[in-house]
Amino acid sequence: MRNEILNCQPLTFEQFMGIPNGTRVFNYGADQCVALANQYHVGTLNGSLAGTYINSAYQWWTDFEKYPQLTSVYTKVTDNPQRGDIFVTKPSSQYDPIHGHIGIVEQSWNGSSFATMEQNAGSGAKRWVWRYNRTMSNIYGFLRPNNSPEPPKPSNKKKEENKMMLCHRFEPDGSIVYLLFSENFYLDFTGQEAAVAFANQVGSYSAPVSQSFFNKVKREVEAGRK
């Protein structure tokens, strides 16, 4: 049975960012790309869409000023997307030729691309929530939350004290495996609640990494134990 998130249920920022690939997000009678933005806007940022469902993705940008439900939560920016921004695209052959497309920035601009979480941007399993790397091609811009939903980064002193990091990789079936590690310790595990608890303890969010990086960390920790 496919994992589902229905009707904009409350999720912390880390819970939202940890939604597994292949999850179906459904609200306001639809499971298109806008449903994921609705879930983030209402369930995580505590915004409202009362009395004004914004049907087309591009309208989040082109009609932004018409909706106090949006202007009270976001500020428009046109470059340097940051983790937690909403991106909005133009209607085009690259995206939806009528409604455009919308999603969440998962990793900030690195000079050439940014990582995203999106729904309805592919076929098969990718019809639901999936991760991508996007360029600035056909992008209108970004809606940046006025109050950052991301937990504050720990001070350098705290980082030196715990010296632990948390990362995750995606399995082919869309599930997530997490890795908590330090110089001489690692623990790999599954489960979103445990990941959020460890992230709070470490004082940082979980960074998505490749399978090769995941395995390299484990090898280096094992070597350091000997």
Buried (B, 14 or more C-beta within 10 A) or exposed (E): EEBEBEEBEEBBBBBBBBBBBBBBBBBBEBBBBBBBBBBBBBBBBEBBBEEEEBEBBBBBBBEBEEBEBBBEBBEBEEEEBBBBBBBBBBBEEEBBEEBBBBBBBBBEBEEEBBBBBBBBBEEEBBBBBBBBEBEBEBBBBBBBBEEEBEBEEBEEEEBEEEEBBBBBBBEEEBEBBBBBBBEEEBEBEEEBEEBBEBBEEBBBBBEBBEEEBBEEBBEEBEEEEE
